[in-house]
Amino acid sequence: MSSTAASKRLTATFQPHVVVLDLLILDLNGLEIAAALKQQPWSDRAIFVAHTGVSTRDVVARVLQAGFQYFLRKPSPFQYFETILSSLPKER
């Protein structure tokens, strides 16, 4: 099973409020996974966060085009994640 298929299966059951994806890790492609997850009915209520060590203009543009709401460059202080989580509506 591909990483994208496994991600879709897991999130279909879990339906996360926040999805943090590394863009390039091992055999995973965070942009492809995000595109597949964005097709799921629950995704319009989720916050997508790109977390990567690469921050070229091209990568940032692709991340924004893919529909991520946040872009964090590694290493990211935990406070950045706290800020994102605290921005979520209390009732979800």
KEVEX-6745 format. One line per 10 residues: number of its first residue (from 1); their letters; for each residue x, y, z of N, C-alpha, C. Coordinates in nm, 2 decimals, decimal comma, always signed. Example, Ala and Ser with C-alpha at 12.3 -4.5 7.8 and 13.67 -1.06 7.14 Angstrom:
KEVEX-6745
1) AS) +1,32/-0,57/+0,78/+1,23/-0,45/+0,78/+1,32/-0,33/+0,78  +1,28/-0,22/+0,71/+1,37/-0,11/+0,71/+1,29/+0,00/+0,79 .
This chain:
KEVEX-6745
1) MSSTAASKRL) +0,08/-0,12/+0,00/+0,00/+0,00/+0,00/+0,09/+0,12/+0,00  +0,05/+0,22/-0,08/+0,13/+0,35/-0,09/+0,11/+0,43/+0,04  +0,21/+0,52/+0,06/+0,20/+0,61/+0,17/+0,07/+0,70/+0,16  +0,04/+0,74/+0,04/-0,08/+0,82/+0,02/-0,20/+0,74/+0,05  -0,21/+0,62/+0,01/-0,33/+0,53/+0,03/-0,34/+0,51/+0,18  -0,23/+0,48/+0,25/-0,23/+0,46/+0,39/-0,28/+0,59/+0,47  -0,23/+0,70/+0,42/-0,28/+0,83/+0,48/-0,42/+0,85/+0,47  -0,48/+0,82/+0,35/-0,62/+0,84/+0,32/-0,70/+0,75/+0,41  -0,66/+0,62/+0,42/-0,73/+0,53/+0,50/-0,73/+0,57/+0,65  -0,62/+0,61/+0,70/-0,61/+0,65/+0,84/-0,69/+0,77/+0,87 .
11) TATFQPHVVV) -0,68/+0,87/+0,79/-0,75/+1,00/+0,81/-0,90/+0,98/+0,79  -0,95/+0,89/+0,71/-1,09/+0,87/+0,69/-1,16/+0,83/+0,81  -1,09/+0,75/+0,90/-1,14/+0,71/+1,02/-1,12/+0,81/+1,13  -1,00/+0,87/+1,13/-0,96/+0,97/+1,24/-1,02/+1,11/+1,22  -1,02/+1,15/+1,10/-1,07/+1,29/+1,06/-1,00/+1,40/+1,14  -0,87/+1,42/+1,12/-0,80/+1,51/+1,21/-0,84/+1,66/+1,19  -0,82/+1,74/+1,29/-0,84/+1,88/+1,29/-0,72/+1,95/+1,24  -0,60/+1,89/+1,26/-0,48/+1,95/+1,21/-0,40/+1,84/+1,14  -0,34/+1,87/+1,03/-0,26/+1,77/+0,95/-0,12/+1,84/+0,94  -0,02/+1,78/+0,99/+0,12/+1,83/+0,98/+0,19/+1,73/+0,89 .
21) LDLLILDLNG) +0,24/+1,79/+0,78/+0,31/+1,70/+0,68/+0,45/+1,75/+0,65  +0,54/+1,66/+0,66/+0,68/+1,69/+0,62/+0,67/+1,67/+0,46  +0,73/+1,77/+0,39/+0,72/+1,76/+0,25/+0,81/+1,66/+0,18  +0,92/+1,63/+0,24/+1,02/+1,54/+0,18/+1,08/+1,45/+0,29  +1,02/+1,34/+0,31/+1,08/+1,25/+0,41/+1,08/+1,10/+0,36  +1,19/+1,04/+0,35/+1,20/+0,91/+0,30/+1,13/+0,90/+0,17  +1,04/+0,81/+0,16/+0,96/+0,79/+0,03/+0,83/+0,86/+0,03  +0,81/+0,95/+0,12/+0,68/+1,03/+0,12/+0,70/+1,16/+0,05  +0,59/+1,20/-0,01/+0,58/+1,33/-0,07/+0,46/+1,40/-0,01  +0,49/+1,50/+0,08/+0,38/+1,57/+0,15/+0,29/+1,64/+0,06 .
31) LEIAAALKQQ) +0,33/+1,69/-0,05/+0,24/+1,76/-0,14/+0,14/+1,67/-0,21  +0,19/+1,55/-0,24/+0,10/+1,45/-0,30/+0,00/+1,40/-0,20  +0,05/+1,38/-0,08/-0,04/+1,33/+0,03/-0,15/+1,44/+0,06  -0,10/+1,56/+0,07/-0,20/+1,67/+0,09/-0,30/+1,68/-0,02  -0,26/+1,67/-0,14/-0,36/+1,67/-0,25/-0,46/+1,56/-0,24  -0,42/+1,44/-0,20/-0,51/+1,33/-0,18/-0,61/+1,36/-0,06  -0,55/+1,41/+0,05/-0,63/+1,43/+0,17/-0,73/+1,54/+0,14  -0,69/+1,64/+0,07/-0,78/+1,76/+0,04/-0,90/+1,72/-0,04  -0,91/+1,60/-0,10/-1,02/+1,55/-0,16/-1,12/+1,48/-0,07  -1,08/+1,46/+0,05/-1,17/+1,39/+0,15/-1,27/+1,49/+0,21 .
41) PWSDRAIFVA) -1,39/+1,45/+0,24/-1,49/+1,54/+0,29/-1,46/+1,61/+0,42  -1,38/+1,56/+0,50/-1,35/+1,62/+0,63/-1,24/+1,73/+0,62  -1,17/+1,73/+0,50/-1,05/+1,82/+0,49/-1,09/+1,97/+0,49  -1,21/+2,01/+0,46/-1,25/+2,15/+0,46/-1,25/+2,21/+0,60  -1,25/+2,12/+0,70/-1,25/+2,16/+0,84/-1,12/+2,15/+0,91  -1,02/+2,10/+0,83/-0,89/+2,08/+0,89/-0,79/+2,19/+0,85  -0,69/+2,21/+0,94/-0,58/+2,30/+0,91/-0,46/+2,21/+0,86  -0,40/+2,26/+0,75/-0,29/+2,18/+0,69/-0,16/+2,27/+0,72  -0,06/+2,20/+0,78/+0,07/+2,26/+0,81/+0,18/+2,19/+0,74  +0,25/+2,26/+0,66/+0,37/+2,21/+0,59/+0,49/+2,23/+0,69 .
51) HTGVSTRDVV) +0,57/+2,12/+0,71/+0,68/+2,13/+0,80/+0,80/+2,07/+0,72  +0,90/+2,15/+0,69/+1,01/+2,11/+0,60/+1,13/+2,19/+0,63  +1,24/+2,13/+0,59/+1,37/+2,20/+0,60/+1,40/+2,28/+0,48  +1,32/+2,27/+0,37/+1,35/+2,34/+0,25/+1,25/+2,46/+0,24  +1,30/+2,58/+0,21/+1,21/+2,70/+0,21/+1,25/+2,79/+0,09  +1,27/+2,73/-0,02/+1,30/+2,81/-0,14/+1,16/+2,87/-0,19  +1,17/+2,98/-0,27/+1,05/+3,04/-0,32/+0,96/+2,94/-0,39  +1,02/+2,85/-0,47/+0,94/+2,75/-0,54/+0,87/+2,66/-0,44  +0,93/+2,62/-0,34/+0,87/+2,53/-0,24/+0,76/+2,60/-0,17  +0,78/+2,72/-0,13/+0,68/+2,79/-0,06/+0,56/+2,82/-0,15 .
61) ARVLQAGFQY) +0,58/+2,85/-0,27/+0,47/+2,87/-0,37/+0,39/+2,74/-0,39  +0,46/+2,63/-0,40/+0,39/+2,50/-0,42/+0,31/+2,46/-0,30  +0,36/+2,50/-0,18/+0,29/+2,47/-0,05/+0,16/+2,55/-0,05  +0,17/+2,68/-0,08/+0,05/+2,76/-0,07/-0,05/+2,72/-0,18  +0,00/+2,68/-0,30/-0,09/+2,64/-0,41/-0,16/+2,51/-0,37  -0,09/+2,42/-0,29/-0,15/+2,30/-0,25/-0,26/+2,31/-0,14  -0,27/+2,44/-0,09/-0,37/+2,46/+0,01/-0,33/+2,45/+0,16  -0,21/+2,45/+0,18/-0,16/+2,45/+0,32/-0,19/+2,59/+0,38  -0,24/+2,60/+0,50/-0,26/+2,72/+0,57/-0,14/+2,78/+0,64  -0,04/+2,69/+0,67/+0,08/+2,73/+0,74/+0,20/+2,66/+0,68 .
71) FLRKPSPFQY) +0,31/+2,73/+0,68/+0,44/+2,68/+0,64/+0,54/+2,70/+0,75  +0,60/+2,59/+0,80/+0,70/+2,60/+0,91/+0,83/+2,54/+0,86  +0,93/+2,61/+0,88/+1,07/+2,56/+0,83/+1,13/+2,50/+0,95  +1,19/+2,38/+0,93/+1,27/+2,31/+1,04/+1,40/+2,38/+1,07  +1,44/+2,38/+1,19/+1,37/+2,33/+1,30/+1,27/+2,44/+1,35  +1,15/+2,40/+1,39/+1,04/+2,49/+1,43/+1,03/+2,48/+1,58  +1,03/+2,59/+1,65/+1,01/+2,59/+1,79/+0,86/+2,54/+1,82  +0,85/+2,47/+1,93/+0,72/+2,41/+1,96/+0,61/+2,53/+1,98  +0,66/+2,64/+2,02/+0,56/+2,76/+2,03/+0,49/+2,79/+1,90  +0,55/+2,76/+1,79/+0,48/+2,78/+1,66/+0,36/+2,69/+1,65 .
81) FETILSSLPK) +0,38/+2,56/+1,69/+0,27/+2,47/+1,68/+0,17/+2,51/+1,79  +0,21/+2,55/+1,90/+0,11/+2,60/+2,00/+0,02/+2,71/+1,95  +0,09/+2,80/+1,88/+0,01/+2,92/+1,82/-0,09/+2,87/+1,72  -0,05/+2,77/+1,64/-0,14/+2,72/+1,54/-0,26/+2,65/+1,61  -0,23/+2,57/+1,70/-0,33/+2,49/+1,78/-0,42/+2,58/+1,85  -0,37/+2,69/+1,91/-0,45/+2,78/+1,98/-0,55/+2,86/+1,89  -0,52/+2,87/+1,76/-0,60/+2,94/+1,67/-0,72/+2,86/+1,63  -0,73/+2,73/+1,66/-0,84/+2,65/+1,62/-0,97/+2,70/+1,70  -1,08/+2,69/+1,63/-1,20/+2,72/+1,71/-1,22/+2,62/+1,82  -1,28/+2,67/+1,93/-1,30/+2,58/+2,05/-1,40/+2,47/+2,01 .
91) ER) -1,50/+2,49/+1,93/-1,60/+2,39/+1,90/-1,57/+2,34/+1,76  -1,53/+2,22/+1,74/-1,50/+2,16/+1,61/-1,57/+2,03/+1,60 .
